[in-house]
Amino acid sequence: MTEVLDKIRNAIIEMKIDQASALTKEALAQDLSAIEILNQGLISGLKVVGERFRRDEIFLPEVMLSARAFKAGFELLKPKLLEGNYQPRAKVVLGTVAGDVHDIGKNIVASLLEGNGYQVIDLGVNVSRESFVGAVEKHKPEVLGMSALLTTTMPEMGRVILELKNKGVRDKIKVIIGGAPVSQEYAEKIQADGYGEDAQQGVEIINKWLEEGGRGND
């Protein structure tokens, strides 16, 4: 690993947003490829962050800052990645369900997924079931992720899954849910395919699905 890539990796781990951006520009100026900067610098750092979070060595505020540092570098690489042969592992549509405007957990999941090589279509917060289904029909993702922080908005997750069934697209994707009030039992109740207790676990579940053969329940 070149010195600048090592510095990018450390900037992500150390939550240095401006430094991650500046070093990414420096690496591009050195004619390093975007994919090399992504894999050996940004992703390498974010993987360490995810592992430390999983082991309770760091906490949510630190992960959020590291995710922002990753994002700062990743946004600079995006145009270059789109020009080249970069192929994401899969597409994931994410959103916080209707009636809920909490997005911290969702944003961390989005950054960790991008750091694991996924293309993320983030629908934002307060997403209607029609918008979820429309995004699934339009983007044809391998995975749909929904989050909720309020117990009052949890039932919307089940309604989205029902709408996916009504539109005939439920069997084409995996559905994962997460958020403070959600549980494995609730995921089973509404017939979601998975539940992530935290952001890193959610990413690991999606990785496992893709390794096992990818799309849907077929």
Summary of the structure (lengths in Angstrom):
residues: 218
radius of gyration: 17.4
end to end distance: 40.7
largest distance: 53.4
contacts: 765
relative contact order: 0.12
helix: 58%
strand: 11%
